[in-house]
Amino acid sequence: MIKLFVTDLDGTLLKDNTYVTEQDRLAIQTLFKQGTDIAVASGRSDQEIVQLFKDIEIDGHRVSQNGTFVVDVNHQFVVKQHFEAKLSQALLDQVKTYPVHYFISTADHIHYDHETDFVRDVQKLFKFPLKHSPTIAEGIGSSYHISKFMLLAERETLLPIQEEINQTFAGQIESFLSHTRCVDIVPVGVNKRNGLIKLIKKLNIKPEEVAVIGDAHNDIDMLSMTPHSYVMASADDAVKKHAHHEVEHVHQAIKDLRERKLL
């Protein structure tokens, strides 16, 4: 039986990266009311997941920033990580050299150091205000403990940049294509699967008692952790091959689990 249902947000539970459909909301609420644990595993911030739970009127576990932070339903940290100060500074110095837009995450905020029209345009995609922090570079390691860098550009621009960063900081970071036009850089060893493994260990749940659903490259690790894995039909083929089932909506995955007598 499934004891924990885990969903990604953007491209999965969130349509157009902004809203949850009524069918998906009702399906998640029904799971919650029947006593199945719910978790969101996302590249988004913990604050945004908290707000989403409020919006759909449930509570659950939170795997944020691709597993950099894991917080259980009782609001207790299971995982809490950030880059060392020298590595944060080196990453920021290199990121600044690229023709991309970038954001810098800490546990509590998503920061930007320069005001641009792009920042104002993308603000609507976030559930909390982005924070203008023009002196963030000077405060790394004291005022700011960096947990994630987010780079945004067209895919053909991002992929060679991701490869170069991976080579430069090999063994020190993890990077994921979390969206068609977004690369996330997080501390080494961080991914959704590792975060979930630590969560289910605390919950005393086995991987085969977990169902997961996602759509992007940063979901591959968690899709591979359980036989009850679902991928969105809109996903790249490189992601699809790591999942056992393909659906177009979250509520379809939940329906399939019920039909297979797993819920």
C-alpha positions as CSV (number, residue, x, y, z in Angstrom):
1,M,0.0,0.0,0.0
2,I,1.1,3.6,-0.7
3,K,1.8,5.5,2.5
4,L,3.4,8.6,0.9
5,F,2.4,10.4,-2.3
6,V,5.1,12.8,-3.6
7,T,4.5,15.4,-6.3
8,D,6.7,17.8,-8.1
9,L,5.2,21.3,-8.7
10,D,6.1,23.1,-11.9
11,G,5.0,21.2,-15.0
12,T,3.3,18.6,-12.7
13,L,0.9,19.8,-10.0
14,L,1.2,23.4,-11.1
15,K,-0.2,24.2,-14.6
16,D,1.6,27.0,-16.4
17,N,3.8,27.1,-13.2
18,T,1.0,29.0,-11.4
19,Y,-2.2,27.1,-10.5
20,V,-3.5,23.7,-9.5
21,T,-6.5,22.4,-11.4
22,E,-9.7,21.7,-9.5
23,Q,-9.5,17.9,-10.3
24,D,-5.9,17.7,-9.0
25,R,-6.8,19.7,-5.9
26,L,-9.7,17.5,-5.0
27,A,-7.6,14.3,-5.7
28,I,-4.8,15.5,-3.4
29,Q,-7.3,16.6,-0.7
30,T,-9.0,13.2,-0.8
31,L,-5.7,11.5,-0.3
32,F,-4.9,13.8,2.7
33,K,-8.3,13.2,4.3
34,Q,-8.0,9.5,4.0
35,G,-4.7,9.6,5.9
36,T,-2.1,9.2,3.1
37,D,1.0,11.3,3.7
38,I,1.6,14.0,1.1
39,A,4.9,15.5,0.1
40,V,5.9,18.2,-2.4
41,A,9.4,17.8,-3.9
42,S,10.3,20.9,-5.8
43,G,13.1,23.2,-6.8
44,R,11.0,26.0,-5.4
45,S,11.6,27.5,-1.9
46,D,10.1,26.1,1.3
47,Q,8.0,29.2,1.7
48,E,6.3,28.6,-1.6
49,I,5.5,25.0,-0.7
50,V,4.0,26.2,2.6
51,Q,1.8,28.6,0.7
52,L,0.7,26.0,-1.7
53,F,-0.4,23.7,1.1
54,K,-2.4,26.6,2.5
55,D,-4.0,27.2,-1.0
56,I,-5.1,23.7,-1.4
57,E,-6.0,23.3,2.3
58,I,-3.8,20.4,3.3
59,D,-0.6,19.9,5.2
60,G,2.4,17.7,4.2
61,H,6.1,17.2,4.1
62,R,8.3,19.6,2.1
63,V,11.4,18.8,0.0
64,S,12.4,22.2,-1.3
65,Q,15.3,23.6,-3.5
66,N,15.7,20.1,-5.0
67,G,16.3,18.5,-1.6
68,T,18.5,21.2,0.0
69,F,15.9,21.5,2.7
70,V,13.5,18.7,3.9
71,V,10.9,19.6,6.5
72,D,8.4,17.1,7.8
73,V,4.7,17.6,8.4
74,N,5.4,18.7,12.0
75,H,7.7,21.5,10.7
76,Q,10.9,19.8,11.9
77,F,14.0,19.9,9.7
78,V,15.2,16.6,8.3
79,V,17.8,18.1,6.0
80,K,19.3,21.6,5.9
81,Q,22.3,22.3,3.7
82,H,24.1,25.3,2.1
83,F,27.3,25.9,0.2
84,E,30.5,26.8,2.1
85,A,31.2,30.5,1.8
86,K,34.3,30.2,-0.5
87,L,32.4,28.0,-2.9
88,S,29.4,30.3,-2.9
89,Q,31.7,33.2,-3.8
90,A,33.4,31.3,-6.5
91,L,30.1,30.1,-8.0
92,L,28.7,33.7,-8.0
93,D,31.8,35.1,-9.6
94,Q,31.5,32.5,-12.4
95,V,27.8,32.8,-12.8
96,K,28.1,36.6,-13.3
97,T,30.3,36.0,-16.4
98,Y,27.5,34.2,-18.3
99,P,24.8,35.7,-20.5
100,V,22.0,34.5,-18.2
101,H,19.6,35.9,-15.6
102,Y,20.3,34.4,-12.2
103,F,18.8,34.3,-8.7
104,I,20.5,33.3,-5.5
105,S,18.6,31.3,-2.8
106,T,19.0,31.2,0.9
107,A,16.7,29.3,3.3
108,D,14.2,32.1,3.6
109,H,14.5,34.2,0.4
110,I,15.2,34.2,-3.3
111,H,17.5,37.1,-4.0
112,Y,18.6,39.1,-7.0
113,D,21.4,41.7,-7.0
114,H,20.4,43.9,-9.9
115,E,17.0,45.4,-10.8
116,T,15.9,44.5,-14.3
117,D,12.8,44.2,-16.4
118,F,13.2,40.5,-16.4
119,V,13.0,40.3,-12.6
120,R,9.7,42.3,-12.6
121,D,8.4,40.0,-15.4
122,V,9.1,36.7,-13.6
123,Q,7.9,37.9,-10.2
124,K,4.4,36.7,-11.0
125,L,5.6,33.1,-11.1
126,F,6.6,33.1,-7.5
127,K,4.3,33.0,-4.5
128,F,6.5,35.3,-2.5
129,P,8.3,38.6,-3.4
130,L,11.8,38.2,-4.7
131,K,14.3,40.1,-2.5
132,H,16.5,42.8,-3.9
133,S,19.9,42.3,-2.2
134,P,22.5,44.4,-4.0
135,T,25.2,43.7,-1.4
136,I,24.7,39.9,-1.3
137,A,28.2,39.2,-2.6
138,E,29.8,41.1,0.3
139,G,27.6,39.2,2.9
140,I,28.2,35.7,1.8
141,G,29.1,33.5,4.7
142,S,27.9,36.1,7.3
143,S,24.5,37.6,6.4
144,Y,23.8,35.2,3.6
145,H,24.2,31.4,3.5
146,I,23.7,30.4,-0.1
147,S,21.7,27.2,-0.8
148,K,21.0,27.4,-4.5
149,F,21.8,29.3,-7.7
150,M,19.1,29.4,-10.4
151,L,20.2,30.3,-13.9
152,L,17.6,31.2,-16.6
153,A,18.1,31.4,-20.3
154,E,17.2,29.5,-23.5
155,R,18.1,25.9,-23.3
156,E,20.8,26.1,-26.0
157,T,22.5,28.7,-24.0
158,L,22.1,26.9,-20.6
159,L,23.4,23.5,-21.5
160,P,27.0,24.4,-22.4
161,I,27.1,26.7,-19.3
162,Q,25.9,23.8,-17.1
163,E,28.6,21.5,-18.6
164,E,31.3,24.1,-17.9
165,I,30.1,24.7,-14.3
166,N,30.0,20.9,-13.7
167,Q,33.6,20.6,-14.9
168,T,34.9,23.6,-13.0
169,F,33.3,22.6,-9.7
170,A,33.4,18.8,-10.2
171,G,32.7,17.0,-6.9
172,Q,31.5,20.2,-5.2
173,I,28.1,20.8,-6.6
174,E,25.1,19.2,-8.3
175,S,23.2,20.8,-11.2
176,F,19.8,20.0,-12.7
177,L,17.9,21.2,-15.7
178,S,14.8,21.9,-13.6
179,H,12.8,23.5,-16.4
180,T,13.4,23.9,-20.2
181,R,15.0,27.3,-19.5
182,C,16.3,26.9,-15.9
183,V,19.4,25.2,-14.4
184,D,19.6,24.8,-10.6
185,I,23.0,24.5,-8.8
186,V,22.9,23.0,-5.3
187,P,25.4,21.5,-2.8
188,V,27.0,18.2,-3.7
189,G,24.9,15.2,-2.8
190,V,21.6,17.1,-2.9
191,N,18.8,15.8,-5.0
192,K,15.1,15.0,-4.5
193,R,15.7,11.2,-4.1
194,N,18.3,11.7,-1.3
195,G,16.0,14.1,0.5
196,L,13.1,11.7,0.2
197,I,15.2,8.8,1.4
198,K,16.0,10.7,4.6
199,L,12.4,11.6,5.0
200,I,11.0,8.1,4.6
201,K,13.7,6.7,6.9
202,K,12.3,9.1,9.6
203,L,8.8,8.1,8.7
204,N,9.7,4.4,8.8
205,I,8.4,3.9,5.2
206,K,9.9,1.7,2.5
207,P,10.6,3.0,-1.0
208,E,7.9,0.6,-2.4
209,E,5.4,2.3,-0.2
210,V,6.0,5.6,-1.9
211,A,4.5,6.9,-5.2
212,V,6.1,9.8,-7.0
213,I,5.2,12.0,-10.0
214,G,7.3,14.5,-11.9
215,D,8.3,15.9,-15.3
216,A,11.8,17.3,-15.4
217,H,15.4,16.2,-15.3
218,N,15.6,17.1,-11.6
219,D,12.9,14.5,-11.0
220,I,14.9,11.6,-12.5
221,D,16.5,10.5,-9.2
222,M,13.2,10.3,-7.3
223,L,11.4,8.6,-10.3
224,S,14.0,5.9,-10.1
225,M,13.6,5.2,-6.3
226,T,10.2,3.4,-6.5
227,P,8.2,1.1,-8.8
228,H,5.3,3.5,-8.3
229,S,6.6,6.4,-10.4
230,Y,4.6,8.5,-12.8
231,V,5.9,11.0,-15.4
232,M,3.9,13.7,-17.2
233,A,3.2,13.1,-20.9
234,S,4.8,16.5,-21.6
235,A,8.2,15.4,-20.2
236,D,11.4,14.8,-22.3
237,D,12.0,11.2,-23.4
238,A,15.2,11.3,-21.3
239,V,13.0,11.7,-18.2
240,K,10.2,9.4,-19.3
241,K,12.5,6.3,-19.4
242,H,13.0,6.5,-15.7
243,A,9.3,6.3,-14.8
244,H,7.0,3.3,-14.8
245,H,3.8,5.1,-15.9
246,E,2.9,8.1,-18.0
247,V,-0.1,10.4,-17.3
248,E,-1.3,13.9,-18.2
249,H,-2.5,15.0,-14.8
250,V,-1.7,14.2,-11.1
251,H,-5.3,13.1,-10.5
252,Q,-4.8,10.4,-13.1
253,A,-1.8,9.0,-11.2
254,I,-3.9,8.9,-8.0
255,K,-6.8,7.2,-9.9
256,D,-4.4,4.5,-11.3
257,L,-3.0,3.8,-7.8
258,R,-6.6,3.3,-6.6
259,E,-7.4,1.0,-9.5
260,R,-4.4,-1.1,-8.7
261,K,-5.6,-1.3,-5.1
262,L,-2.5,0.5,-3.8
263,L,-4.5,3.2,-2.0
